[in-house]
């Protein structure tokens, strides 16, 4: 229900996992990105998402915390007050806790994972669940030696 409200017109998580499962069954290394983790709203799903990913033959997983750069901050805040009014204040305060009392920290590495004890807790939960489900234990190295860049963009669609 929440993904439908957040990601209009996007494939459902169920359909994405079906595609991942099919690729995995054909020998294609697959991974899942848990994005965006919204503290106080979706962070409770981390372990369940990793469990479902593992059940669908995913070998790698990563995550990104909610980022609210200037262009998105007002839009997300409005969406939050409209769709989750009782959680809005708490969610925004947690986002600030991840980003040094601001809604966004543009520093590379910080903007994706956050900083501080709350960010460490998310990382610990993610790492523990990945270990429990044997995800990220044997990262695949793709063989790109046979890749030839196309001479023109038309070759990509021919």
Secondary structure by P-SEA (a helix, b strand, c coil): caaaaaccccccaaaaaaaaaaaaaaccbbbbbcccccccccccaaaaaaaaaaaaccccccccccccccccaaaaaaaaaaccccaaaaaaaaaaaaccccccccccccccccccaaaaaaaaaaaaaaaaaccccbbbbbbccccccccccccccc
